[in-house]
């Protein structure tokens, strides 16, 4: 960063909220970090008031829209579009894909009873009503999904034409395999953590046709920013296998490193200085590895551009990119 090395301190909290909160306190009080790169929705939302009080710039891999209203969460940031905008974009695709004009398409939502699972659901309910999509079922998935037959049979009874899963790849793969066993013809959609190279490896042919919101292209895709990333991979760990999640991590470092550079030039490498620097980013170019990033003091939605990919012939194929409006009433929802 302008010739200065980053001292990176990392620790694993096991996706447990109490451990995450304790780790945060240690990193702030003992290690005196100036910026934090965190992880899950549960711990990030649990810490949002604390990071505001501490003036700690807090990036996470939770893309909950609850974190992008600076009036409520002024120190929270993330790089991809929100879970809510991802679901809205998928519902827009459903509306376009549905050809039977005699009735509205029927959809079901599958999600866990936790902060991550529930994050976009209210936004999805409202958007269904707004665009003329009938939400006919909401199925709750347990923490560890070993069988989704009961949820799928309930969905079948409700006559859902499409279903969206707000869950990660492992439970989604179980849902897909069980749906295939039951012979369901439902068209499946998913969020950023359900789509990717891994779902094809795990669910195999049951993943065929899945449509998911994927802001970061698959590893090795021919976009301008990929060359440097692939070169780094070859020089440093050529025997590892990488995917879209690796690309996503790269975009995070590019984003907060730029903010650190700007804060350093201003002589303000501290919480308020880094926050102010982040809020100067306007269409910050990530070389096609993610949509350009914009933050303002009134809006921490990094982007409202959502790319949808589909599994076709065992590969991820980009279907369409939706540019959602930056509606004030969607901020924080």
Protein Blocks (a to p, Z undefined) as FASTA:
>chain_A
ZZiacddddddehhpaklmmmmmmmmmmmnopabdcdfbfklmmmmmmmmmmnopacddf
bfcfklmcfklmmmbccfbdcfklmmmmmmmmmmmmpmblkbccdddddddddfklmmmm
mmmmmmmmmnopacfbdcdddfbdcbfklmmmmmmmnopabdcddddfklmmmmmmmmmm
nopabdcdddfklgcjklmmmnmmmlgopacddfbccehiacfklmmmmmmmmmmmmmbc
cdfklmmmmmmmmmmmmmmmmmmmnopacfklmmmmmmmpghiaehhpaccddddfkbcc
fbfcdcddddeehiacdfbdcdddfdfklgoZZ
